[in-house]
Amino acid sequence: MRPQTPRGFRDVLFQEAAEREAVSRAMGEVFAAWGYASVETPVVEEYSVLAAGVGNAAERTAFRLFDLDGSLLALRPEMTVPIARVAASRLADEPGPHRVRYVAPVFREHASLRGQARQFTQAGVELIGGGGPAADAEIVTLAVEALEAAGLTSFTVGIGTVEVLRDLIDASGADEHWGAAVIEAAHERNLVELERLAADPAVRPEVAAALVGAPRIRGGREALDECRDLLVACGCMNTLCALRETYRVLEGLGYADRVTVDFGIMRSFDYYTGFVLEAYAPGLGLPLGGGGRYDRLLAAFGAPAPAAGFALGLERVMIALAEQSATPAVSALDAVVGGIDSVAVFSAARSLRGAGWRVVPAVGRTGLRLVREAERTGAAEALVAEGSQIIRVDRAGEMALPLETPLPAPPVATWAQKGGAR
């Protein structure tokens, strides 16, 4: 048989894997610099835990399986719920706040006709035990700095709040079925359906106007003012206080050109309670990632605490980098070391690695065979080990000059660019 990769999954090979590693490392260094500690969680969770966290989304997206004990498990569809479980169990007696970071694969099931990926990688953070606008501003700032560290030059982080929609539902005068339909339409970003629901005779006219108008408001401080006017007319006086303070902090930090107030943001999971964010890059039709505040999630696990976070999709970040011609340059192989004597070759390679080189041994190869091996692997140098000497090889396969002692730093140009010897 010829083995195949399952539908919706793919293999990531050498160059792409190295580029992904470089980007995830750059974002992870930003998270670490803010004091976020790395954690790893199991790839599977009890299905009941996921369902308690993400609600109906677990039924739609989770890969489910039974173990030998008959327990219903699921592959994690995101990382927030697993980390909330850790915080509620392993960290419940530890004083917070807890700052947590991760880079991890997650899994979501899709029907075969949709052609979507079923495994992707999330890089993100969770701030467990931190509440208020300052904590929200910290999360947004981390998202901005992580995307900059990844190499993106053109992107926007949109911020909004789910409190707008919830306060309008409370002020509407309509029944709970109407409110559930509004939330579903908002999750699907179906503005036409929102307009239809706003036209319901049971809905107060000022609420109907706000329900239609608010999701279309985007901008800076003026967007906050415009939305406030709609909400005040509905009797919702304090809905935007926290978001306004968060934006003030971000504006004061000089992020007004990176951050946009967007009241059309509505995250797909049900656990968000306050501010929400989504990151976008030009030309990419889907968000790079998102997140927000989920103050009630840990209460579902018996350990109530304020919390907020975000996750970036590594695959989407890589696409955006490619479109902006900003894919990271990854370190190539510095040298292939050939020679007849295995001991000499491995000793030379060990010495070069000690000097910071990336080296592959090629025992038994010399001359043109060694040149071809350097070309095949993309090595910057072709070297031969003879006794205690390490000698450069030119493009014709002839030995040229020995490396100086102490050994030099790794080369900064490729073997081909230098013509073999220098």
Buried (B, 14 or more C-beta within 10 A) or exposed (E): EEEEEEEBEEEBEEEBEBBBBBBBBBBBEBBEEBEBEEBEBEBBBBBEBBBBBBBEBBEEBBBBEEEEEEEEBBBBBBBBBBBBBBBBEEBBEEEBBBBBBBBBBBBBBBEEEEEEBBBBBBBBBBBBBBBBBEBBBBBBBBBBBBBBBBBBEEBBBBBBBBBBBBBBBEBBEBEEEBBEBBBEBBBEEEBEBBBEBBEBEEBBEBBBBBBBBBBEBBBBEEBBEBBBEBBBBBEBEEBBEBBBBBBBBBBEBEBEEBBBBBBBBBBBBBBBBBBBBBBBBEEBEEBBBBBBBBBBBBEBBEBEBBBBBBBBBBBBBBBBBEBBEBBBEBEBBBBBBBBEBEEBBBBBBEBBEEBEBBBBBBBEBBBBEBBBBBBEBBBBBBBBBBEEBBBBBBBEBEBBEBBEEEBEEBBEEBBEEBEBBE
